[in-house]
Amino acid sequence: MKTEKGFTLLEMVVSLALFSMMTLAIVAAMRTFGNTQITLEKVTDRVDEMRVVSEFLRNSIGSALPVVRVGEFSADARGGTYGTYFRGSAKELMWVAPMVAGANLGGAFVMQLSQVDDRLELRWHPYQRNVTAINWTEQPPRVLLDTVSSFDVGYLGGFQGDWLPEWTPGQALPLAVRLNIAADERFWPELVISLSGLSLNLR
């Protein structure tokens, strides 16, 4: 009499247990891969954002023009008053730089960079040599960064000098500007931007 071959109940249970373990391992691996992919995308986006914003600030601030603003600051021998259109504090910076924003918009603009709540905002206004008060609240901002937790600016006035917490308008630009930025609770590499440091030519 022949006996029929087949799986015993114990073998079926063991096979199902092994299959379940393999399935769980595959699902866990896929989930880990997915989380890793999301993390990598976030890191890549953050690095790209850091690179783009840093490059823009380096180019714009580094291109600061030692243009004159007549009507305030220091008095000269001729009775007039003048100064570079460049000023800044530890939390805000204002300078003049060339900007091209399309075929019909370009030239020198007054830039204002400041932290507003948790955003790093840039505003601009066409440069005018004579003093006119700029109402910055009427200028639409461009948000360079959000979730900014820290923003500090320093100014280097001389090669042997210390970093200063503010820069008052005078006859020259600072030699360099230092920006310390933290976004998403992470500090960016310190950004040190060299300026021309040219003095005003009032002739």
C-alpha positions as CSV (number, residue, x, y, z in Angstrom):
1,M,0.0,0.0,0.0
2,K,1.4,3.3,-1.1
3,T,1.4,6.4,1.2
4,E,0.7,9.8,-0.2
5,K,3.5,12.3,0.0
6,G,2.8,15.9,1.2
7,F,3.5,18.6,3.8
8,T,2.8,17.9,7.4
9,L,1.1,20.5,9.5
10,L,4.3,21.3,11.3
11,E,6.1,21.9,8.0
12,M,3.3,24.2,6.9
13,V,3.5,26.2,10.1
14,V,7.3,26.6,9.8
15,S,7.1,27.6,6.2
16,L,4.4,30.2,7.0
17,A,6.5,31.5,9.8
18,L,9.6,31.8,7.6
19,F,7.6,33.5,4.9
20,S,6.2,36.0,7.4
21,M,9.6,36.8,8.7
22,M,10.9,37.4,5.2
23,T,8.0,39.6,4.3
24,L,8.5,41.7,7.5
25,A,12.2,42.0,6.7
26,I,11.4,43.2,3.1
27,V,8.8,45.7,4.3
28,A,11.2,47.1,7.0
29,A,14.0,47.4,4.4
30,M,11.6,49.2,2.0
31,R,10.5,51.5,4.7
32,T,14.1,52.3,5.7
33,F,14.9,52.9,2.1
34,G,12.0,55.3,1.7
35,N,12.9,57.2,4.9
36,T,16.5,57.4,3.7
37,Q,15.4,58.7,0.4
38,I,13.2,61.4,2.0
39,T,16.1,62.4,4.3
40,L,18.5,62.6,1.4
41,E,16.0,64.8,-0.5
42,K,15.6,67.1,2.5
43,V,19.4,67.4,2.9
44,T,19.9,68.0,-0.8
45,D,17.2,70.7,-0.8
46,R,18.7,72.3,2.2
47,V,22.2,72.3,0.7
48,D,20.8,73.7,-2.6
49,E,19.0,76.4,-0.7
50,M,22.1,77.2,1.3
51,R,24.2,77.4,-1.9
52,V,21.8,79.6,-3.8
53,V,21.2,82.1,-1.0
54,S,24.9,82.2,0.0
55,E,25.9,82.8,-3.6
56,F,23.3,85.6,-4.1
57,L,24.4,87.3,-0.8
58,R,28.1,87.0,-1.7
59,N,27.6,88.5,-5.1
60,S,25.2,91.3,-4.1
61,I,26.9,92.4,-0.9
62,G,30.3,91.9,-2.5
63,S,29.2,94.2,-5.3
64,A,28.2,97.0,-2.9
65,L,28.8,100.3,-4.6
66,P,30.6,103.2,-2.7
67,V,27.9,105.6,-3.9
68,V,27.2,108.8,-2.2
69,R,24.1,109.8,-0.4
70,V,23.9,113.6,-0.2
71,G,22.2,115.3,2.6
72,E,23.2,113.5,5.8
73,F,26.0,111.8,7.6
74,S,29.3,113.8,7.7
75,A,29.8,117.5,6.8
76,D,32.6,118.3,4.4
77,A,34.6,121.5,3.9
78,R,32.1,122.9,1.4
79,G,29.3,122.8,3.9
80,G,27.5,119.9,2.3
81,T,26.9,116.5,4.0
82,Y,27.6,113.2,2.4
83,G,28.3,109.6,3.2
84,T,28.4,106.1,1.7
85,Y,25.0,104.6,1.2
86,F,26.0,101.6,3.4
87,R,24.9,101.0,6.9
88,G,24.2,98.1,9.1
89,S,23.6,96.7,12.6
90,A,23.9,93.2,14.0
91,K,20.4,92.4,12.6
92,E,20.0,94.5,9.5
93,L,22.1,95.5,6.5
94,M,21.5,98.2,3.9
95,W,23.7,98.7,0.8
96,V,23.5,99.7,-2.9
97,A,24.3,97.2,-5.6
98,P,23.5,96.7,-9.3
99,M,20.6,94.4,-10.0
100,V,19.1,93.1,-13.2
101,A,15.5,92.0,-12.8
102,G,14.3,91.7,-16.4
103,A,14.6,93.6,-19.7
104,N,12.9,96.7,-18.4
105,L,14.2,96.8,-14.8
106,G,17.9,97.2,-13.9
107,G,20.5,99.6,-12.5
108,A,21.5,100.4,-8.9
109,F,19.2,99.6,-6.1
110,V,19.2,100.1,-2.4
111,M,19.0,96.7,-0.7
112,Q,17.7,96.0,2.8
113,L,18.4,92.6,4.4
114,S,16.8,91.8,7.7
115,Q,15.3,89.1,9.8
116,V,11.5,89.5,10.2
117,D,10.1,87.0,12.7
118,D,11.5,83.7,11.4
119,R,12.2,84.8,7.9
120,L,15.2,86.4,6.2
121,E,13.7,89.0,3.9
122,L,15.2,91.2,1.2
123,R,13.7,94.5,0.0
124,W,14.9,96.8,-2.6
125,H,14.3,100.3,-3.9
126,P,15.8,102.3,-6.9
127,Y,18.9,104.2,-5.8
128,Q,18.6,108.0,-5.6
129,R,21.6,110.2,-4.9
130,N,19.7,112.8,-2.9
131,V,18.2,111.9,0.4
132,T,14.7,110.6,0.2
133,A,13.2,108.6,3.0
134,I,12.4,105.0,2.0
135,N,9.3,103.5,3.5
136,W,10.5,99.9,3.6
137,T,7.1,98.7,4.8
138,E,5.7,99.6,1.4
139,Q,8.4,97.6,-0.5
140,P,7.3,94.0,-1.2
141,P,9.8,91.6,0.5
142,R,11.4,88.6,-1.1
143,V,11.8,85.8,1.4
144,L,15.2,84.3,1.1
145,L,14.9,81.9,3.9
146,D,12.2,80.8,6.3
147,T,12.5,79.0,9.7
148,V,15.4,81.3,10.5
149,S,16.4,81.0,14.2
150,S,19.4,83.2,14.2
151,F,20.8,86.0,12.0
152,D,23.9,88.1,13.0
153,V,26.0,90.5,11.0
154,G,29.5,91.7,11.6
155,Y,31.7,94.4,9.9
156,L,35.4,94.5,9.5
157,G,36.8,98.0,9.2
158,G,40.5,97.4,9.0
159,F,42.9,94.5,8.4
160,Q,44.1,94.6,12.0
161,G,40.7,95.5,13.5
162,D,38.0,93.5,15.2
163,W,34.6,92.6,13.9
164,L,32.2,95.4,14.7
165,P,28.5,94.9,15.5
166,E,27.4,97.9,13.4
167,W,28.6,100.1,10.6
168,T,27.7,103.7,10.5
169,P,27.9,105.6,7.2
170,G,31.2,107.3,6.5
171,Q,33.6,107.8,3.6
172,A,34.4,104.2,3.0
173,L,32.8,100.7,2.9
174,P,33.9,98.1,5.4
175,L,36.5,95.7,4.1
176,A,34.3,92.7,4.8
177,V,30.9,91.6,6.1
178,R,30.4,88.5,8.1
179,L,27.0,86.7,8.2
180,N,26.1,84.0,10.7
181,I,22.8,82.3,9.8
182,A,20.9,79.4,11.4
183,A,17.9,77.9,9.7
184,D,16.0,74.8,10.7
185,E,18.0,74.9,13.9
186,R,21.2,74.3,12.0
187,F,24.0,76.8,11.7
188,W,25.3,77.5,8.2
189,P,29.0,77.8,7.5
190,E,30.1,81.3,8.4
191,L,29.8,83.6,5.3
192,V,32.6,86.2,5.0
193,I,32.1,88.6,2.1
194,S,35.0,90.8,0.9
195,L,34.1,94.3,-0.3
196,S,36.1,96.8,-2.3
197,G,36.5,99.2,0.6
198,L,36.8,102.1,-1.8
199,S,36.4,105.6,-0.5
200,L,34.0,108.1,-1.9
201,N,35.2,110.3,-4.7
202,L,33.4,113.6,-4.4
203,R,35.1,115.4,-7.2
